[in-house]
Amino acid sequence: MPESLRRRRDDVQSPWPHRLAVITAGATFLLILAGGLVTNTGAGLAVPDWPTTFGYNMFLYPWSQMVGGIFYEHSHRLIGSVVGLLTVTFTLVLWAVEPRRWIRRLGSAALLAVITQGVLGGLRVVLLQDALAIVHGALAQAFFGLTAALALFTSREWKEEVRPLSREGSGHLVWLAGLTTGGIYLQLVVGALLTHVGARLDAHLLLATLITILVPNLAARILTRHADRSGLIRPAILLCGLLVLQLLLGLGSYVHRFTSLELPLVSFLGLALPVSHRLTGGLMLITSLVVTLRVHRLLGSPTVAGYRDRAPGRVPA
């Protein structure tokens, strides 16, 4: 292929990888919501078999029989299947039109993760192991973060040139953003442990304290030293807002589960608080991840910022 045609093909990018990444991330958010409803209604074993549903093909189970816990559990399976199909489609589209090799490999990693997640969910039903439920919940949040990262990497923003940050004074921002993201994810893992086996409330509270320190410090550093960077300012402010909401939801969940105090509308709040707490934690994770990835890119990380592969016949952006 002539060099001019090769460059023209690489410069005209399909919008579908980004669209599919966003749709997959949104569907994953709904899947985490459904998983929270399954866990907090005790519907995890309402359907005793897998991959069938009471002997039916999963997709042919009668809607009229989806009542009570079966509704929550079977809906969770169906949404999980949709996420799986979206991930397969997204990966195939990446390998068909995406010129960046590292993005294609990340798409393949997402496909492997969603297959693993489906198997773990099924084995949880068959083997009745709480440990599998914890790993299932932790991997769900990691997959959510991966889909959000892929949505960012396939966006127009990631293909444009940027004005890099000065490395002087920015080193602390890198590790602070990374530590915040890692701390939030670890908190989600400990939260899954607490939810499924009722253990390590002390670690959950300790990590909540750490994150309450890290998030405002990260936001303050961005607001005071990089106030001209809207791509960092907006998610930093959003992260602070999510932290406040998360603390309130966590307090309500703690009162409901670990004290004898009666909450108003307990039948509603007893379910809404822990589910919302889990969802907000996931939103905090991807918001902090976006900040971390953008900081790395603005510091000129070639692995993240490079648009085209450094292969013969292609010109780096």
C-alpha positions in Angstrom: 0.0 0.0 0.0 1.4 3.5 -0.9 2.6 5.5 2.1 0.2 8.3 1.4 -2.8 6.0 1.4 -1.6 4.3 4.6 -1.4 7.6 6.4 -4.8 8.7 5.1 -6.3 5.4 6.3 -4.8 5.9 9.8 -5.9 9.5 10.0 -9.6 8.8 9.3 -10.7 6.9 12.4 -14.0 5.1 12.9 -16.2 6.5 15.7 -17.4 3.0 16.6 -14.7 1.9 19.0 -15.4 4.9 21.2 -19.2 4.5 20.9 -19.0 0.8 21.8 -16.6 1.4 24.7 -19.0 4.0 26.2 -22.0 1.7 25.7 -20.1 -1.2 27.2 -19.1 0.9 30.2 -22.7 2.0 30.7 -24.0 -1.6 30.5 -21.4 -2.6 33.0 -22.6 0.1 35.4 -26.1 -1.4 35.0 -24.6 -4.9 35.6 -23.0 -3.7 38.9 -26.4 -2.2 39.9 -28.1 -5.6 39.2 -25.3 -7.4 41.1 -25.9 -5.1 44.1 -29.6 -5.9 44.0 -28.9 -9.6 43.9 -26.5 -9.5 46.8 -28.5 -7.2 49.1 -31.8 -9.0 48.5 -30.2 -12.4 49.1 -31.2 -13.5 45.7 -27.8 -14.9 44.7 -29.0 -18.5 44.9 -32.6 -18.0 43.8 -31.7 -19.8 40.6 -29.9 -23.0 41.6 -28.5 -24.1 38.3 -26.0 -22.7 35.7 -25.6 -22.0 32.8 -29.3 -23.0 32.5 -32.1 -21.4 34.5 -34.3 -24.1 36.1 -33.4 -26.3 33.1 -34.3 -23.7 30.5 -31.9 -22.1 28.1 -31.1 -18.8 29.8 -32.5 -16.7 27.0 -35.8 -18.8 26.8 -36.8 -18.7 30.5 -40.4 -17.5 30.7 -40.8 -13.9 31.7 -44.0 -14.8 33.6 -41.9 -16.9 36.1 -39.4 -14.1 36.8 -40.8 -13.2 40.3 -39.1 -12.4 43.6 -35.5 -13.3 43.9 -35.6 -15.1 40.5 -36.3 -11.7 38.9 -33.1 -10.2 40.4 -30.9 -13.1 39.7 -32.1 -13.9 36.2 -32.0 -10.2 35.2 -28.4 -10.1 36.4 -27.6 -13.0 34.2 -29.3 -11.5 31.1 -27.5 -8.1 31.6 -24.2 -10.0 32.1 -24.9 -11.7 28.7 -25.5 -8.3 27.1 -22.2 -7.0 28.5 -20.4 -10.1 27.2 -21.8 -9.7 23.7 -21.0 -6.0 23.7 -17.4 -6.8 24.8 -17.0 -9.4 22.0 -18.4 -6.8 19.4 -16.1 -4.1 20.8 -13.0 -6.3 20.6 -13.8 -7.4 17.0 -14.3 -3.8 16.0 -11.0 -2.8 17.6 -9.1 -5.5 15.7 -10.8 -4.4 12.5 -10.3 -0.7 12.6 -8.0 0.4 15.5 -4.4 1.2 14.4 -2.9 1.2 17.9 -1.7 -2.2 18.9 -1.8 -1.5 22.6 -5.5 -0.6 22.4 -6.3 -3.8 20.6 -4.5 -5.7 23.3 -6.5 -3.9 26.0 -9.7 -4.8 24.2 -8.6 -8.5 24.2 -7.8 -8.2 27.9 -11.4 -6.9 28.4 -12.8 -9.8 26.5 -10.8 -12.3 28.7 -11.9 -10.5 31.8 -15.6 -10.6 30.9 -15.4 -14.4 30.1 -13.6 -15.0 33.4 -16.3 -12.9 35.2 -19.1 -14.9 33.7 -17.5 -18.2 34.7 -16.9 -17.0 38.2 -20.5 -15.9 38.5 -21.7 -19.4 37.4 -19.2 -21.3 39.6 -20.5 -19.2 42.6 -23.9 -20.7 42.0 -22.7 -24.2 41.5 -20.0 -24.4 44.2 -21.7 -22.1 46.8 -18.3 -20.5 47.7 -18.3 -17.0 49.3 -14.7 -16.6 48.1 -15.9 -16.7 44.5 -18.5 -14.1 45.2 -15.8 -11.7 46.6 -13.5 -12.3 43.6 -16.6 -11.8 41.3 -17.4 -8.5 42.9 -13.8 -7.3 42.8 -13.3 -8.2 39.2 -16.6 -6.5 38.3 -15.2 -3.1 39.5 -11.9 -3.8 37.8 -13.7 -4.5 34.5 -15.7 -1.3 34.9 -12.5 0.6 35.3 -11.1 -1.1 32.2 -14.1 -0.2 30.1 -14.0 3.4 31.2 -10.2 3.6 30.4 -10.9 2.2 26.9 -13.7 4.8 26.4 -11.1 7.4 27.3 -8.3 5.9 25.1 -10.7 5.7 22.0 -12.0 9.2 22.5 -11.1 12.1 20.2 -9.3 13.7 23.2 -6.7 10.9 23.2 -5.9 11.4 19.6 -5.1 15.2 19.9 -1.9 16.8 20.7 -1.6 18.1 24.3 0.4 20.7 26.1 2.4 18.6 28.5 2.8 19.5 32.2 6.1 20.6 33.5 7.7 17.7 35.3 8.9 20.1 38.0 6.5 19.8 40.9 4.3 17.3 39.0 5.9 14.1 40.4 3.8 14.2 43.5 0.7 14.6 41.5 1.5 11.3 39.6 1.9 9.2 42.8 -0.9 11.0 44.6 -3.4 10.2 41.7 -2.2 6.7 41.5 -2.4 6.1 45.2 -5.9 7.5 45.3 -7.1 5.2 42.5 -5.4 2.2 44.1 -6.9 3.1 47.5 -10.4 3.4 46.1 -10.1 0.0 44.4 -8.7 -1.7 47.5 -11.6 -0.2 49.4 -14.1 -1.8 46.9 -12.4 -5.2 47.4 -12.6 -4.9 51.2 -16.2 -3.7 50.8 -17.0 -6.9 48.9 -15.4 -8.9 51.7 -17.5 -7.1 54.2 -20.7 -7.5 52.2 -20.4 -11.2 51.6 -18.8 -12.5 54.9 -19.2 -9.6 57.3 -15.4 -9.4 57.9 -12.9 -6.6 58.1 -15.1 -3.7 59.0 -12.0 -2.2 60.7 -10.1 -2.3 57.4 -13.0 -0.8 55.6 -13.2 2.2 58.0 -9.5 2.7 57.9 -9.4 2.8 54.1 -12.4 5.2 54.2 -10.3 7.5 56.4 -7.3 7.2 54.1 -9.4 8.0 51.0 -11.0 11.0 52.8 -7.5 12.4 53.2 -6.2 11.5 49.7 -9.1 12.8 47.6 -9.2 16.4 48.9 -5.4 16.5 48.8 -5.4 15.4 45.1 -8.1 18.0 44.3 -6.3 20.8 46.1 -3.1 20.1 44.3 -4.9 20.2 40.9 -6.9 23.3 41.8 -3.9 25.3 43.1 -1.2 24.2 40.6 -3.1 23.2 37.4 -6.1 25.5 37.4 -5.8 25.9 33.6 -6.3 22.2 33.0 -10.1 21.7 32.7 -9.5 18.0 32.0 -8.2 17.6 35.5 -10.3 20.2 37.3 -13.7 18.8 36.3 -13.0 15.2 37.4 -11.2 16.4 40.6 -14.3 18.4 41.6 -16.6 15.5 40.7 -14.5 13.1 42.8 -14.8 15.4 45.8 -18.6 15.5 45.4 -18.8 11.7 45.0 -16.7 11.3 48.2 -19.2 13.4 50.2 -22.0 11.3 48.8 -20.2 8.1 49.5 -19.5 9.0 53.1 -23.2 9.8 53.7 -24.2 6.5 52.0 -21.6 4.6 54.0 -22.8 6.1 57.3 -26.4 5.1 56.5 -25.4 1.6 55.5 -23.3 1.3 58.8 -26.3 2.5 60.9 -28.6 0.0 59.2 -26.4 -3.0 59.4 -24.3 -2.6 62.5 -26.5 -0.7 64.9 -29.9 -1.1 66.5 -31.1 2.3 65.3 -34.2 2.2 63.1 -34.0 4.1 59.8 -37.1 5.7 58.3 -38.5 3.9 55.3 -36.3 1.0 56.3 -37.6 -1.4 53.7 -36.5 1.0 51.0 -33.4 2.4 52.5 -32.1 -1.0 53.7 -31.7 -1.9 50.0 -31.1 1.5 48.4 -28.2 2.5 50.8 -25.8 -0.4 50.2 -26.5 -0.6 46.5 -26.0 3.1 46.0 -22.9 2.9 48.2 -21.4 0.2 45.8 -22.4 2.2 42.7 -20.9 5.4 44.0 -17.7 3.6 44.9 -17.5 2.4 41.2 -18.0 5.9 40.0 -15.3 7.2 42.3 -12.9 4.5 40.9 -13.4 5.5 37.3 -13.3 9.2 38.0 -10.0 8.9 39.9 -8.7 6.6 37.1 -9.5 9.3 34.5 -7.5 11.8 36.5 -4.6 9.4 36.8 -4.5 8.5 33.1 -4.8 12.2 32.1 -1.9 13.1 34.4 0.3 10.4 32.9 -0.6 11.6 29.4 0.1 15.2 30.2 3.5 14.2 31.6 4.3 12.7 28.2 4.1 9.0 29.0 4.8 7.4 25.6 2.8 4.3 26.4 -0.4 6.1 27.1 -0.1 9.1 24.9 1.2 7.5 21.7 -1.5 7.4 19.1 0.0 5.3 16.4 2.2 2.3 16.9 5.9 2.9 16.4 6.1 0.5 13.5 7.8 1.0 10.1 5.6 3.0 7.8 3.8 4.9 10.5 4.5 8.3 11.8 4.1 8.9 15.6 1.7 11.6 16.6 
